Amino acid sequence: MSVDLHNPIYNPPRVPFISIVHQDEGFLVLDKPSGLLSVPGRDPALADSLATRVQKQFPSAQMINRLDKDTSGIVLVSLNKKVHAAIASQFESRTTRKIYKAIVWGDVKGEDGEIDLPLALDQDNKPRHRVDYADGRPAQTQWHVLERLPLPSTRLELRPLTGRTHQLRVHMKAIGHPILGDEFYAESEALAASGRLLLHAEELGFTHPDGGDVTFRVLAPF
């Protein structure tokens, strides 16, 4: 299986149109399905996205965070500028608490660890990213083994301490355990093992604009 980066096939899921996990006066918590862009692309063929769908129902909605097209899970959307600034600043200062679930290729050695590898855009293979010690930006990911599976494969809990593009995907590939179904970073058996990227943003915690900590959780569908 190969991916044409210049002529991608985009066939986003139609149902559900949007999935609202939580709604209050200032923001929405959404469950983004795998295969749907967070925001529209430049090409008119990439116009369908979580952002454009939400704005049809909530015209003032603005994305606070984003997920890769093929990653599923929790996305926050603000409904006014004050709330947007209050929550977005927590992402910028890295005070939000993010937990992902993933299934990766191979039997990961050990039970816990941290990956500290700088990342940069791979200029020759956009939109892929790569480990780059010379020009990369710092990136850290904590991992914990949840279950060892046949194939062989391993179910992991991943906690990104930074928020670089494709961070979890590149970090897992870099240690020899690409995420199953990853069309950018997995190859052969690891790519063919799943019809979708097995990466899900399961939990997100932050300080509510009205005060107090809140945590939202959407279980991984795999």
C-alpha positions in Angstrom: 0.0 0.0 0.0 1.3 3.4 -0.9 0.1 7.0 -0.3 0.2 9.7 -3.0 0.9 12.8 -1.0 0.1 15.1 -4.0 -3.2 13.5 -4.8 -4.6 12.2 -1.6 -7.9 10.3 -1.5 -10.2 12.0 0.9 -13.4 10.2 1.8 -14.4 11.4 5.3 -17.1 9.5 7.3 -20.5 11.0 6.9 -22.1 9.6 10.1 -22.2 11.0 12.7 -22.1 14.5 11.2 -20.7 15.7 14.6 -20.5 13.9 17.9 -20.9 16.3 20.9 -19.6 14.9 24.2 -20.2 18.0 26.3 -21.7 21.4 25.7 -21.9 24.5 27.8 -22.1 28.2 27.2 -18.5 28.7 26.3 -17.2 25.5 24.5 -18.0 22.1 23.1 -16.2 18.9 23.6 -16.3 16.8 20.4 -15.4 13.2 19.4 -13.7 13.5 16.0 -13.8 10.3 13.9 -10.8 8.9 12.2 -10.6 10.1 8.5 -12.1 13.6 9.1 -9.9 16.7 8.8 -10.0 19.0 11.9 -10.0 22.1 9.6 -10.5 22.4 5.8 -7.6 22.0 3.5 -6.7 24.5 0.7 -8.0 22.2 -2.0 -11.8 22.5 -2.5 -11.9 18.7 -2.4 -10.8 19.0 1.3 -13.5 21.4 2.3 -15.3 18.9 4.6 -13.9 19.1 8.1 -14.9 19.0 11.7 -14.7 22.8 11.9 -17.0 23.4 8.9 -19.5 20.9 10.2 -19.6 22.5 13.6 -19.9 26.0 12.2 -23.1 25.0 10.4 -24.7 24.5 13.8 -22.7 26.9 15.9 -21.6 29.8 13.6 -19.2 31.3 16.2 -17.4 28.1 16.8 -13.5 28.1 16.6 -11.2 25.2 17.0 -9.1 25.3 20.1 -7.0 22.2 19.4 -6.7 19.9 16.4 -6.0 16.2 15.6 -4.5 14.7 12.6 -7.0 13.5 10.0 -6.6 9.9 10.8 -6.5 10.3 14.6 -9.8 10.0 16.4 -10.8 11.5 19.8 -11.4 14.6 21.8 -11.3 18.1 20.2 -12.3 21.3 21.9 -14.2 24.1 20.2 -14.8 27.5 21.7 -18.1 29.4 21.3 -16.8 32.9 22.2 -13.5 34.7 22.1 -13.1 34.9 25.9 -13.3 31.2 26.4 -11.1 30.6 23.4 -8.3 32.7 24.9 -8.7 31.1 28.3 -8.4 27.5 27.1 -6.0 28.1 24.2 -3.5 29.7 26.5 -3.4 26.4 28.5 -2.4 24.5 25.4 0.3 27.0 24.7 1.7 26.8 28.3 1.4 23.0 28.2 -0.7 22.8 31.3 -3.4 20.7 29.7 -3.4 17.0 30.5 -3.6 14.7 27.4 -3.8 11.0 27.3 -3.9 9.0 24.0 -4.3 5.3 23.4 -2.5 3.5 20.6 -1.7 0.0 19.3 1.8 -0.3 18.0 3.7 -2.9 16.0 5.9 -5.3 18.0 6.5 -6.2 21.6 7.6 -3.0 23.4 10.3 -3.8 25.9 9.8 -2.5 29.4 6.6 -1.2 31.0 7.2 2.6 31.0 9.5 5.1 29.3 9.9 8.6 27.9 10.9 9.5 24.3 12.9 12.7 24.0 13.6 13.3 20.3 13.5 16.7 18.4 11.1 16.8 15.4 10.9 18.8 12.2 9.0 18.8 9.0 10.6 16.5 6.4 11.0 19.0 3.6 11.5 16.2 1.0 8.4 14.2 2.1 5.7 16.7 3.2 3.6 16.5 5.2 5.7 13.8 7.0 7.9 14.8 9.9 11.1 13.3 11.1 13.6 13.3 14.0 16.0 16.1 13.4 18.8 16.7 15.9 20.1 19.8 14.0 16.9 21.8 13.4 14.1 20.0 15.2 12.0 21.4 18.0 12.1 19.6 21.4 9.5 16.9 21.7 8.8 14.5 24.6 6.4 11.7 24.9 5.7 9.4 27.9 4.5 5.8 27.3 3.1 3.1 29.4 2.3 -0.5 28.4 -1.4 -1.5 28.9 -1.5 -4.8 27.2 0.6 -7.1 25.0 -1.3 -8.5 22.1 -0.9 -11.1 19.4 0.6 -10.2 16.0 2.8 -9.1 17.9 1.6 -5.7 19.0 1.3 -3.6 22.1 -1.5 -1.4 23.5 0.0 1.8 24.9 -1.1 4.8 26.9 0.7 7.8 25.4 1.1 11.2 27.2 2.6 13.9 24.9 4.4 16.5 27.0 4.8 18.7 23.9 2.4 19.2 21.0 4.4 18.8 17.8 2.8 17.8 14.5 2.7 14.0 14.2 4.7 13.8 17.4 3.3 10.5 18.7 3.4 8.9 15.2 7.1 9.9 14.6 8.2 9.0 18.1 6.8 5.5 18.0 8.3 4.9 14.6 11.7 6.2 15.9 11.8 3.6 18.6 10.9 0.8 16.2 7.2 0.5 17.0 5.1 2.3 14.4 1.4 2.7 15.1 -0.7 0.2 13.3 -2.4 1.4 10.1 -0.2 4.6 9.9 -0.1 5.4 6.2 2.8 7.8 6.7 5.1 6.0 9.1 4.2 2.3 9.1 5.3 -0.2 6.4 4.4 -3.7 5.3 2.8 -5.7 8.0 2.4 -2.8 10.5 0.5 -0.8 7.8 -1.6 -3.6 6.7 -2.6 -4.7 10.2 -5.4 -2.1 10.5 -7.7 -0.2 8.1 -7.3 2.9 10.2 -4.6 4.6 12.3 -4.9 3.1 15.8 -4.4 6.3 17.6 -7.1 8.0 19.7 -7.1 11.1 21.9 -9.0 9.6 24.9 -8.7 12.1 27.7 -8.2 15.8 28.1 -8.0 17.8 31.3 -7.7 21.6 31.8 -8.9 24.4 34.0 -12.4 25.5 33.2 -12.7 29.2 32.3 -15.2 29.6 35.2 -12.7 27.9 37.6 -11.9 24.4 38.7 -10.3 21.5 36.9 -12.4 19.4 34.4 -11.5 16.2 32.6 -13.3 14.7 29.6 -12.9 11.2 28.4 -14.0 9.3 25.3 -13.0 5.6 25.2 -10.9 4.4 22.2 -13.0 2.5 19.7 -10.3 -0.2 19.4 
